[in-house]
Amino acid sequence: MQADKVLKLVRLTEKSNKLSSELGQYTFEVYGNATKHTIAQAVEQTFKVTVRRVNVQNYRGKNKKSRTGRPSVASDFKKAIVTLKAGDKIELV
């Protein structure tokens, strides 16, 4: 299992920043075939922390229209919210 085959990127939004500072939860965008166990292993290997829980959400791409009015669909994606052991922290910046 390679971490680059599981984790795509860290999602930095206002909500995810609040979760990380108050609850120790970090939000990642992951590949569609990633499971909770592989996500936990990838985060532990990459950031040297202990993972307590992983929640996963699948998002369907939104319908869009181009400038000429042609319909299209944005990409689907999968999001993982990882809860770390108390005291553990990931330095993102």
Backbone as JSON Lines, residues from 0, in Angstrom:
{"i":0,"aa":"M","n":[0.85,-1.19,0.0],"ca":[0.0,0.0,0.0],"c":[0.89,1.24,0.0]}
{"i":1,"aa":"Q","n":[0.68,2.1,-0.99],"ca":[1.44,3.34,-1.08],"c":[0.51,4.5,-0.78]}
{"i":2,"aa":"A","n":[1.0,5.46,0.0],"ca":[0.16,6.58,0.43],"c":[-0.26,7.45,-0.75]}
{"i":3,"aa":"D","n":[0.59,7.55,-1.79],"ca":[0.24,8.39,-2.93],"c":[-0.85,7.77,-3.8]}
{"i":4,"aa":"K","n":[-1.14,6.49,-3.6],"ca":[-2.24,5.83,-4.31],"c":[-3.55,5.93,-3.54]}
{"i":5,"aa":"V","n":[-3.51,6.5,-2.32],"ca":[-4.7,6.62,-1.48],"c":[-5.09,8.09,-1.29]}
{"i":6,"aa":"L","n":[-4.14,8.91,-0.85],"ca":[-4.42,10.31,-0.55],"c":[-4.15,11.19,-1.77]}
{"i":7,"aa":"K","n":[-5.13,12.04,-2.12],"ca":[-4.93,13.0,-3.21],"c":[-4.39,14.31,-2.65]}
{"i":8,"aa":"L","n":[-5.15,14.93,-1.75],"ca":[-4.76,16.23,-1.22],"c":[-5.48,16.5,0.08]}
{"i":9,"aa":"V","n":[-4.99,17.51,0.79],"ca":[-5.62,17.95,2.04],"c":[-6.59,19.06,1.7]}
{"i":10,"aa":"R","n":[-7.84,18.95,2.15],"ca":[-8.86,19.97,1.87],"c":[-8.78,21.04,2.96]}
{"i":11,"aa":"L","n":[-8.42,22.26,2.57],"ca":[-8.32,23.36,3.52],"c":[-9.48,24.33,3.28]}
{"i":12,"aa":"T","n":[-10.47,24.26,4.16],"ca":[-11.61,25.17,4.12],"c":[-11.79,25.74,5.52]}
{"i":13,"aa":"E","n":[-12.71,26.67,5.66],"ca":[-12.97,27.23,6.99],"c":[-13.45,26.15,7.94]}
{"i":14,"aa":"K","n":[-14.33,25.3,7.46],"ca":[-14.88,24.24,8.32],"c":[-13.79,23.23,8.7]}
{"i":15,"aa":"S","n":[-12.96,22.83,7.75],"ca":[-11.92,21.86,8.06],"c":[-10.86,22.45,8.99]}
{"i":16,"aa":"N","n":[-10.56,23.74,8.84],"ca":[-9.61,24.38,9.76],"c":[-10.17,24.43,11.18]}
{"i":17,"aa":"K","n":[-11.46,24.67,11.32],"ca":[-12.09,24.69,12.63],"c":[-12.07,23.29,13.25]}
{"i":18,"aa":"L","n":[-12.37,22.26,12.45],"ca":[-12.35,20.88,12.95],"c":[-10.95,20.49,13.4]}
{"i":19,"aa":"S","n":[-9.93,20.88,12.65],"ca":[-8.58,20.49,13.01],"c":[-8.11,21.19,14.28]}
{"i":20,"aa":"S","n":[-8.48,22.44,14.45],"ca":[-8.02,23.16,15.64],"c":[-8.77,22.76,16.9]}
{"i":21,"aa":"E","n":[-10.07,22.49,16.79],"ca":[-10.86,22.19,17.98],"c":[-10.94,20.71,18.31]}
{"i":22,"aa":"L","n":[-11.08,19.85,17.28],"ca":[-11.34,18.43,17.51],"c":[-10.23,17.49,17.07]}
{"i":23,"aa":"G","n":[-9.2,18.01,16.41],"ca":[-8.13,17.14,15.93],"c":[-8.56,16.3,14.73]}
{"i":24,"aa":"Q","n":[-9.47,16.82,13.91],"ca":[-9.93,16.11,12.72],"c":[-9.39,16.81,11.48]}
{"i":25,"aa":"Y","n":[-8.88,16.03,10.53],"ca":[-8.3,16.57,9.31],"c":[-9.04,15.99,8.12]}
{"i":26,"aa":"T","n":[-9.21,16.8,7.08],"ca":[-10.0,16.42,5.92],"c":[-9.08,16.21,4.72]}
{"i":27,"aa":"F","n":[-9.23,15.06,4.07],"ca":[-8.44,14.7,2.91],"c":[-9.36,14.33,1.75]}
{"i":28,"aa":"E","n":[-8.93,14.64,0.53],"ca":[-9.59,14.1,-0.64],"c":[-8.82,12.84,-1.01]}
{"i":29,"aa":"V","n":[-9.55,11.73,-1.21],"ca":[-8.91,10.44,-1.46],"c":[-9.43,9.86,-2.78]}
{"i":30,"aa":"Y","n":[-8.73,8.85,-3.26],"ca":[-9.16,8.16,-4.48],"c":[-10.4,7.32,-4.2]}
{"i":31,"aa":"G","n":[-11.18,7.05,-5.23],"ca":[-12.46,6.37,-5.08],"c":[-12.38,4.95,-4.55]}
{"i":32,"aa":"N","n":[-11.26,4.26,-4.78],"ca":[-11.15,2.87,-4.33],"c":[-10.55,2.74,-2.94]}
{"i":33,"aa":"A","n":[-10.29,3.86,-2.26],"ca":[-9.69,3.83,-0.92],"c":[-10.73,3.42,0.12]}
{"i":34,"aa":"T","n":[-10.3,2.58,1.06],"ca":[-11.16,2.16,2.16],"c":[-10.71,2.86,3.44]}
{"i":35,"aa":"K","n":[-11.5,2.72,4.5],"ca":[-11.17,3.35,5.77],"c":[-9.83,2.85,6.3]}
{"i":36,"aa":"H","n":[-9.58,1.55,6.17],"ca":[-8.33,0.98,6.69],"c":[-7.12,1.48,5.91]}
{"i":37,"aa":"T","n":[-7.23,1.54,4.58],"ca":[-6.09,2.01,3.79],"c":[-5.85,3.51,4.01]}
{"i":38,"aa":"I","n":[-6.91,4.28,4.21],"ca":[-6.76,5.7,4.49],"c":[-6.04,5.9,5.82]}
{"i":39,"aa":"A","n":[-6.44,5.15,6.84],"ca":[-5.8,5.25,8.16],"c":[-4.31,4.89,8.06]}
{"i":40,"aa":"Q","n":[-3.99,3.82,7.34],"ca":[-2.59,3.41,7.2],"c":[-1.78,4.47,6.46]}
{"i":41,"aa":"A","n":[-2.36,5.05,5.41],"ca":[-1.64,6.06,4.62],"c":[-1.36,7.31,5.45]}
{"i":42,"aa":"V","n":[-2.33,7.75,6.24],"ca":[-2.14,8.94,7.08],"c":[-1.1,8.66,8.16]}
{"i":43,"aa":"E","n":[-1.15,7.48,8.77],"ca":[-0.17,7.13,9.8],"c":[1.24,7.06,9.23]}
{"i":44,"aa":"Q","n":[1.4,6.47,8.05],"ca":[2.73,6.38,7.44],"c":[3.25,7.74,7.01]}
{"i":45,"aa":"T","n":[2.4,8.57,6.41],"ca":[2.83,9.84,5.86],"c":[3.16,10.86,6.93]}
{"i":46,"aa":"F","n":[2.3,10.99,7.95],"ca":[2.45,12.06,8.93],"c":[2.95,11.59,10.29]}
{"i":47,"aa":"K","n":[3.18,10.28,10.47],"ca":[3.7,9.73,11.74],"c":[2.81,10.11,12.93]}
{"i":48,"aa":"V","n":[1.5,9.85,12.79],"ca":[0.52,10.12,13.85],"c":[-0.3,8.85,14.07]}
{"i":49,"aa":"T","n":[-1.13,8.85,15.1],"ca":[-2.02,7.72,15.39],"c":[-3.45,8.11,15.03]}
{"i":50,"aa":"V","n":[-4.09,7.31,14.19],"ca":[-5.45,7.58,13.73],"c":[-6.43,6.83,14.63]}
{"i":51,"aa":"R","n":[-7.45,7.53,15.12],"ca":[-8.48,6.92,15.95],"c":[-9.72,6.52,15.16]}
{"i":52,"aa":"R","n":[-10.12,7.38,14.18],"ca":[-11.35,7.1,13.45],"c":[-11.26,7.73,12.06]}
{"i":53,"aa":"V","n":[-11.92,7.08,11.09],"ca":[-11.98,7.62,9.73],"c":[-13.44,7.59,9.29]}
{"i":54,"aa":"N","n":[-13.94,8.75,8.87],"ca":[-15.28,8.85,8.27],"c":[-15.1,9.18,6.8]}
{"i":55,"aa":"V","n":[-15.9,8.53,5.93],"ca":[-15.76,8.68,4.49],"c":[-17.08,9.14,3.9]}
{"i":56,"aa":"Q","n":[-17.0,10.09,2.96],"ca":[-18.19,10.59,2.27],"c":[-17.93,10.61,0.77]}
{"i":57,"aa":"N","n":[-18.89,10.11,-0.01],"ca":[-18.81,10.15,-1.47],"c":[-19.65,11.31,-1.97]}
{"i":58,"aa":"Y","n":[-19.07,12.1,-2.87],"ca":[-19.78,13.24,-3.44],"c":[-19.95,13.04,-4.93]}
{"i":59,"aa":"R","n":[-21.14,13.32,-5.41],"ca":[-21.43,13.25,-6.83],"c":[-21.13,14.61,-7.44]}
{"i":60,"aa":"G","n":[-20.56,14.62,-8.63],"ca":[-20.23,15.88,-9.3],"c":[-21.48,16.67,-9.64]}
{"i":61,"aa":"K","n":[-21.4,17.98,-9.51],"ca":[-22.56,18.83,-9.77],"c":[-22.76,19.05,-11.27]}
{"i":62,"aa":"N","n":[-24.01,19.25,-11.66],"ca":[-24.32,19.58,-13.04],"c":[-23.93,21.02,-13.31]}
{"i":63,"aa":"K","n":[-23.34,21.25,-14.48],"ca":[-22.89,22.58,-14.86],"c":[-23.29,22.85,-16.29]}
{"i":64,"aa":"K","n":[-23.16,24.11,-16.69],"ca":[-23.36,24.5,-18.08],"c":[-22.16,25.33,-18.51]}
{"i":65,"aa":"S","n":[-21.74,25.14,-19.75],"ca":[-20.64,25.94,-20.29],"c":[-21.17,27.31,-20.71]}
{"i":66,"aa":"R","n":[-20.28,28.15,-21.2],"ca":[-20.69,29.48,-21.65],"c":[-21.66,29.4,-22.82]}
{"i":67,"aa":"T","n":[-21.54,28.36,-23.61],"ca":[-22.43,28.22,-24.77],"c":[-23.73,27.52,-24.41]}
{"i":68,"aa":"G","n":[-23.88,27.09,-23.15],"ca":[-25.11,26.46,-22.71],"c":[-25.1,24.95,-22.75]}
{"i":69,"aa":"R","n":[-23.98,24.37,-23.13],"ca":[-23.9,22.9,-23.18],"c":[-23.77,22.33,-21.78]}
{"i":70,"aa":"P","n":[-24.53,21.31,-21.46],"ca":[-24.45,20.73,-20.11],"c":[-23.19,19.87,-19.95]}
{"i":71,"aa":"S","n":[-22.67,19.87,-18.74],"ca":[-21.55,19.01,-18.38],"c":[-21.67,18.67,-16.91]}
{"i":72,"aa":"V","n":[-20.8,17.8,-16.44],"ca":[-20.84,17.36,-15.05],"c":[-19.44,17.49,-14.45]}
{"i":73,"aa":"A","n":[-19.33,18.08,-13.27],"ca":[-18.06,18.16,-12.56],"c":[-17.68,16.76,-12.05]}
{"i":74,"aa":"S","n":[-16.44,16.56,-11.72],"ca":[-15.95,15.26,-11.3],"c":[-16.51,14.84,-9.95]}
{"i":75,"aa":"D","n":[-16.75,13.54,-9.81],"ca":[-17.12,12.98,-8.51],"c":[-15.86,12.93,-7.65]}
{"i":76,"aa":"F","n":[-16.03,12.96,-6.32],"ca":[-14.87,12.82,-5.45],"c":[-15.28,12.18,-4.14]}
{"i":77,"aa":"K","n":[-14.28,11.71,-3.41],"ca":[-14.47,11.05,-2.12],"c":[-13.67,11.82,-1.09]}
{"i":78,"aa":"K","n":[-14.3,12.09,0.06],"ca":[-13.67,12.87,1.12],"c":[-13.57,12.02,2.37]}
{"i":79,"aa":"A","n":[-12.44,12.12,3.07],"ca":[-12.24,11.38,4.31],"c":[-11.93,12.37,5.43]}
{"i":80,"aa":"I","n":[-12.62,12.22,6.55],"ca":[-12.36,13.02,7.74],"c":[-11.68,12.09,8.75]}
{"i":81,"aa":"V","n":[-10.43,12.41,9.08],"ca":[-9.6,11.55,9.92],"c":[-9.46,12.18,11.29]}
{"i":82,"aa":"T","n":[-9.82,11.42,12.34],"ca":[-9.68,11.87,13.72],"c":[-8.4,11.28,14.29]}
{"i":83,"aa":"L","n":[-7.57,12.13,14.87],"ca":[-6.3,11.69,15.43],"c":[-6.39,11.51,16.95]}
{"i":84,"aa":"K","n":[-5.41,10.79,17.49],"ca":[-5.31,10.6,18.93],"c":[-5.08,11.96,19.58]}
{"i":85,"aa":"A","n":[-5.62,12.15,20.77],"ca":[-5.46,13.42,21.49],"c":[-3.97,13.73,21.66]}
{"i":86,"aa":"G","n":[-3.6,14.96,21.3],"ca":[-2.21,15.37,21.4],"c":[-1.46,15.29,20.09]}
{"i":87,"aa":"D","n":[-1.92,14.47,19.14],"ca":[-1.29,14.38,17.83],"c":[-1.74,15.54,16.95]}
{"i":88,"aa":"K","n":[-0.86,15.97,16.06],"ca":[-1.15,17.11,15.22],"c":[-0.44,16.95,13.88]}
{"i":89,"aa":"I","n":[-1.06,17.44,12.82],"ca":[-0.44,17.45,11.5],"c":[-0.13,18.89,11.15]}
{"i":90,"aa":"E","n":[1.13,19.17,10.84],"ca":[1.53,20.51,10.45],"c":[1.34,20.62,8.94]}
{"i":91,"aa":"L","n":[0.35,21.42,8.52],"ca":[0.02,21.52,7.11],"c":[0.74,22.65,6.41]}
{"i":92,"aa":"V","n":[1.12,23.69,7.12],"ca":[1.75,24.84,6.48],"c":[3.21,24.9,6.82]}
